[in-house]
Amino acid sequence: MSTDLSPPRAFAPRLWRYQAERFPLANHGVLTLVFAVAACAFAAALAGTTPAPAAIALAGVAGLCQFALLRIADEHKDFDTDKAHRPYRAVPRGLISLGELRSIGAVAAAVMLIAVGAAQSIGLALLTFALWAYFALMTAEFFVGEWLKRRAVVYLLSHMVITPLLAWVMAGFQLAHDGVALTALPAQASAFLIAILLLGVVLELGRKIRATQDEEPGVETYSALWGAVRARTYCLATAVAAAAATVAAVWQIQGSVTAATLVVGTGLAILGLAATRFTPSQPGAGKRIEQSSGAFALAVLLALGAAPHVGALP
């Protein structure tokens, strides 16, 4: 955790330090690429084709830009809380300003539009604008912020809808490449979107479960809201549902259910082992839940991307 109170004055080194702290490109770039490969590979299997490198590249760029926009929106939403309770974070300590982040967001949105334009699909453009419309509503807390904050589950699910919408956009690059209607995905493989939705919930729960001593005053976590053990149990139960939806998605497009079960089952076992060993009284224990949730996410994406193309197993 950086506590540098004298950030460099030049913008480039400040931006580089910001990304290292709050949006590590090495991690997010790899995860977004895996997401893009999985979405495009699944869409290709649905269309009866093979994944197109160009579609994957465009989907990866669009996905990374949207994740950057989500991070920037969170920085604005959490600014008052961070200033009061986490002044060591990049924005409240002055490493970068909200105005500078808005400028970066404008660039990210422009790059995302260029990627969508390169796909030459009106349907994909309309879907992207629908994604942004939902993103705008989500950022405004649907104009019922106080009501949502009193209903943690509704709040969580309302924000996680952005994840399957983004997955649909990313898969749309492959569908557009293959000349397949974007509506084919929800019509023929609705379980894919459900799996991504539940996966988003697992990741969100996993990153907000902490050991008792690691809780910070004024910082909302699910372990503080529900209790660490109950939050852990909800995370694991959601992972089981996500695993089932993943297998169902592969089955819907006649992929290898065996391969999907083996891959996603491995990820579920990793998360399950971490969950059963979780001890709220042990500092740092929540980090293992977060890391194992990430491993589970990789397993789900691998299953969705690879299992539909495995012909050797039923």
C-alpha positions in Angstrom: 0.0 0.0 0.0 1.5 3.3 -1.1 1.6 6.2 1.3 3.6 8.6 -0.9 2.3 12.1 -0.2 4.5 13.7 -2.8 3.4 12.4 -6.2 5.4 13.4 -9.4 4.1 16.6 -11.1 4.2 15.2 -14.6 1.0 13.5 -15.8 2.5 10.4 -17.4 4.3 9.1 -14.3 1.3 9.8 -12.1 -1.0 7.9 -14.5 1.4 5.0 -14.5 1.5 4.9 -10.7 -2.3 5.2 -10.6 -2.8 2.2 -12.9 -0.4 0.2 -10.9 -2.4 0.8 -7.7 -6.0 0.9 -8.9 -6.1 -0.7 -12.3 -3.1 -2.9 -12.9 -2.9 -3.3 -16.7 -0.9 -6.5 -16.4 -3.7 -8.2 -14.4 -6.7 -6.6 -16.1 -5.2 -7.0 -19.5 -4.7 -10.7 -19.1 -8.1 -11.3 -17.5 -9.9 -9.2 -20.2 -8.1 -11.1 -22.9 -9.3 -14.4 -21.3 -12.8 -13.0 -21.1 -12.7 -11.9 -24.8 -11.4 -15.3 -25.9 -14.1 -17.1 -23.9 -16.9 -14.9 -25.2 -15.8 -15.1 -28.8 -15.1 -18.8 -28.7 -18.5 -19.5 -27.2 -20.2 -17.3 -29.8 -18.2 -19.1 -32.6 -19.4 -22.4 -31.3 -23.0 -21.1 -31.3 -22.5 -20.0 -34.9 -20.7 -23.2 -35.9 -17.4 -21.5 -36.8 -14.0 -20.9 -35.2 -13.0 -17.9 -33.1 -11.7 -15.0 -35.3 -8.5 -13.3 -34.0 -9.8 -9.9 -35.2 -13.0 -10.4 -33.2 -11.1 -11.4 -30.1 -8.8 -8.4 -30.4 -11.7 -5.9 -30.8 -13.6 -7.5 -28.0 -10.5 -7.3 -25.8 -10.1 -3.6 -26.5 -13.7 -2.9 -25.9 -13.8 -4.9 -22.7 -10.7 -3.3 -21.3 -12.1 0.2 -22.0 -15.4 -0.6 -20.3 -13.7 -2.0 -17.3 -11.6 1.2 -17.1 -14.9 3.2 -17.3 -16.3 1.2 -14.4 -13.1 1.8 -12.3 -13.4 5.6 -13.0 -17.1 5.6 -12.1 -16.2 3.8 -8.8 -13.6 6.4 -8.0 -16.2 9.1 -8.2 -18.8 7.1 -6.3 -16.4 6.2 -3.5 -14.5 9.6 -3.3 -16.2 10.9 -0.1 -15.8 7.5 1.7 -12.2 7.2 0.6 -11.4 10.8 1.6 -12.9 10.1 5.1 -11.7 6.6 5.7 -9.0 5.7 3.1 -7.0 8.8 2.5 -4.1 6.6 1.4 -5.8 5.8 -1.9 -4.7 7.4 -5.1 -7.4 10.0 -5.6 -7.9 11.4 -2.1 -4.1 11.7 -1.6 -3.8 13.7 -4.8 -2.0 11.3 -7.1 -4.6 12.0 -9.7 -7.7 14.1 -9.8 -11.3 13.2 -10.7 -11.1 15.6 -13.6 -8.1 13.9 -15.0 -9.9 10.5 -14.6 -12.9 11.9 -16.5 -10.6 12.9 -19.4 -9.2 9.4 -19.4 -12.7 8.0 -19.4 -13.5 10.1 -22.5 -10.5 8.6 -24.3 -11.5 5.1 -23.2 -15.1 5.6 -24.5 -13.7 6.9 -27.8 -11.4 3.9 -28.2 -14.3 1.6 -27.4 -16.4 3.3 -30.1 -13.6 2.9 -32.6 -13.5 -0.8 -31.8 -17.2 -1.2 -32.2 -17.1 0.8 -35.5 -14.4 -1.5 -36.8 -16.9 -4.4 -36.5 -19.2 -2.7 -38.9 -22.3 -3.9 -37.2 -25.3 -1.6 -36.5 -26.6 -4.2 -34.1 -23.4 -4.2 -32.1 -23.4 -0.4 -32.0 -27.0 -0.4 -30.7 -26.1 -3.0 -28.1 -23.1 -1.0 -27.0 -25.2 2.1 -26.5 -27.7 0.0 -24.5 -24.7 -1.1 -22.3 -23.7 2.5 -21.8 -27.3 3.5 -21.0 -27.4 0.9 -18.3 -23.9 1.9 -17.1 -25.2 5.5 -16.8 -28.2 4.4 -14.8 -26.1 2.2 -12.6 -23.7 5.1 -12.0 -26.6 7.3 -10.9 -27.8 4.4 -8.6 -31.0 4.3 -10.8 -32.0 7.5 -9.0 -33.0 5.5 -5.9 -29.6 5.2 -4.2 -30.8 5.3 -0.6 -33.4 2.7 -1.3 -30.9 0.4 -2.9 -28.3 0.8 -0.1 -30.9 -0.6 2.4 -31.3 -3.7 0.2 -27.9 -5.2 -0.3 -28.9 -8.1 -2.5 -30.9 -5.9 -4.9 -28.1 -3.4 -5.0 -25.6 -6.1 -5.8 -27.7 -7.8 -8.5 -28.6 -4.4 -10.1 -24.9 -3.5 -10.5 -23.9 -7.0 -11.7 -26.3 -6.9 -14.7 -23.6 -4.8 -16.4 -21.4 -7.9 -16.6 -23.5 -10.1 -18.8 -24.3 -7.1 -20.9 -20.6 -6.6 -21.5 -20.2 -10.3 -22.2 -22.9 -10.0 -24.8 -21.2 -7.1 -26.4 -17.8 -8.9 -26.5 -19.4 -12.1 -27.9 -21.2 -9.8 -30.4 -17.9 -9.0 -32.2 -17.7 -12.7 -33.1 -21.3 -13.0 -34.1 -21.0 -9.9 -36.2 -17.9 -11.4 -37.9 -19.9 -14.5 -38.6 -23.0 -12.7 -39.8 -25.1 -14.0 -37.0 -27.8 -11.9 -35.3 -26.8 -10.8 -31.9 -30.2 -12.0 -30.5 -29.0 -15.6 -31.2 -27.0 -15.5 -27.9 -29.8 -14.9 -25.4 -32.3 -16.9 -27.6 -30.2 -20.0 -27.9 -27.8 -19.9 -25.0 -29.4 -17.9 -22.2 -27.4 -19.9 -19.6 -24.2 -18.2 -20.8 -25.5 -14.8 -19.7 -26.7 -16.3 -16.4 -23.4 -17.9 -15.8 -21.6 -14.6 -16.4 -24.0 -12.7 -14.1 -23.5 -15.2 -11.3 -19.7 -15.1 -11.9 -19.8 -11.4 -11.4 -21.6 -11.8 -8.1 -19.0 -14.4 -7.0 -16.1 -12.0 -7.8 -17.9 -9.0 -6.1 -18.6 -11.1 -2.9 -15.1 -12.5 -2.9 -13.4 -9.1 -3.0 -15.5 -7.8 -0.2 -15.1 -10.6 2.4 -12.5 -9.8 5.0 -11.2 -11.1 8.3 -12.6 -9.3 11.3 -9.3 -7.4 12.0 -9.1 -6.3 8.4 -12.4 -4.4 8.4 -12.0 -0.6 8.0 -14.4 1.8 9.7 -16.9 3.4 7.2 -16.0 0.9 4.4 -18.8 -1.3 3.4 -18.1 -5.0 3.0 -20.3 -8.1 2.9 -18.5 -9.6 5.8 -19.3 -6.6 7.9 -22.9 -6.6 6.7 -23.8 -10.2 7.0 -21.0 -11.6 9.1 -17.8 -13.2 7.7 -19.0 -16.8 7.7 -22.4 -16.1 6.2 -20.8 -14.0 3.5 -18.4 -16.8 2.7 -21.2 -19.2 2.5 -23.2 -17.0 0.1 -20.1 -16.6 -2.1 -19.6 -20.4 -2.3 -23.3 -21.1 -2.9 -23.3 -18.6 -5.8 -20.3 -20.2 -7.2 -22.1 -23.6 -7.2 -25.0 -21.9 -9.1 -22.5 -20.3 -11.6 -20.8 -23.6 -12.2 -24.2 -25.3 -12.9 -25.1 -22.4 -15.3 -21.8 -22.8 -17.1 -22.3 -26.5 -17.7 -25.9 -25.7 -18.8 -24.6 -23.1 -21.3 -22.2 -25.6 -22.8 -25.0 -28.1 -23.1 -27.3 -25.6 -24.8 -24.9 -25.3 -27.7 -24.1 -29.1 -27.8 -20.6 -28.7 -26.4 -18.7 -31.1 -24.2 -20.5 -31.2 -20.9 -17.8 -33.6 -19.6 -15.0 -31.1 -20.3 -17.0 -28.2 -18.9 -17.8 -30.1 -15.7 -14.1 -31.1 -15.2 -12.8 -27.6 -15.7 -15.4 -25.7 -13.7 -15.4 -28.4 -11.1 -11.6 -27.8 -10.5 -12.2 -24.1 -10.1 -15.1 -24.8 -7.7 -12.9 -27.2 -5.7 -10.2 -24.4 -5.3 -12.8 -21.9 -4.1 -14.4 -24.5 -1.8 -11.1 -25.4 -0.2 -10.4 -21.7 0.5 -13.9 -21.2 1.8 -13.8 -24.2 4.2 -10.4 -23.0 5.6 -11.6 -19.4 6.0 -11.1 -18.2 9.5 -12.5 -14.7 10.3 -10.1 -14.2 13.2 -7.0 -14.7 11.1 -5.8 -11.4 9.5 -5.5 -11.7 5.7 -7.9 -14.6 5.5 -10.2 -12.7 3.2 -7.5 -12.3 0.6 -7.5 -16.0 0.0 -11.2 -15.9 -0.7 -10.6 -13.2 -3.3 -7.8 -15.0 -4.9 -9.7 -18.3 -5.1 -12.7 -16.5 -6.5 -10.4 -15.3 -9.3 -9.2 -18.8 -9.9 -12.8 -19.9 -10.1 -13.5 -17.1 -12.6 -10.7 -18.3 -14.9 -12.1 -21.9 -14.7 -15.6 -20.7 -15.7 -14.2 -18.7 -18.6 -12.0 -21.5 -19.8 -15.0 -23.9 -19.6 -17.2 -21.6 -21.6 -14.5 -20.9 -24.2 -13.0 -24.4 -24.7 -15.6 -27.0 -23.8 -17.9 -26.1 -26.8 -15.0 -26.9 -29.1 -14.0 -30.2 -27.5 -15.2 -33.1 -29.7 -13.4 -36.0 -28.0 -15.6 -35.9 -24.9 -19.4 -36.0 -24.7 
